[in-house]
């Protein structure tokens, strides 16, 4: 919030570091002197043009993300009860659930059991043994989006006291 506020004021011509530092939110208010020092400098006209273009691009991307979020919510509305139940699992959040179902699908009958789904995602350790000697425990590539969500969920669950 602080960064956005400062950038928006900068493109309108305000360059006074103390006034810009007054826009600080939250924990940055305690670091006012450091913020003032960081805001020292000179903005040339070409800097302002580039900054305006970048802020326009960020606003456009924010608008696209919001539009896609609405589309996802609309398409997932029929599954709301299931999503709410799964959301109670420690470590999983709604966005992660959306990604998992986007990658794995709603019909889990294609996987005979959880081990097969985990193998498809690529989170099962390898089991390369020969002559009683374990050679590699490397995991396979798998689906990187589903793997990322499951790893994050595992880390969150591991760090939750319940």
Buried (B, 14 or more C-beta within 10 A) or exposed (E): EBEEBBBEBBBEEEBEBEEBBBBBEEEBEEEEEEBBEEBEEEEEEEEBEEBBEEBEEEEEEEEEEEEEEEEEEEEBEEBEEEBEEBEEEEBBBEEBBBBBBBBBEEEEEEBEEEEEBBBBBBBBEEEEEEEEEEEEEEBEEBBEBBBBBBEBBEEBEEEEEE
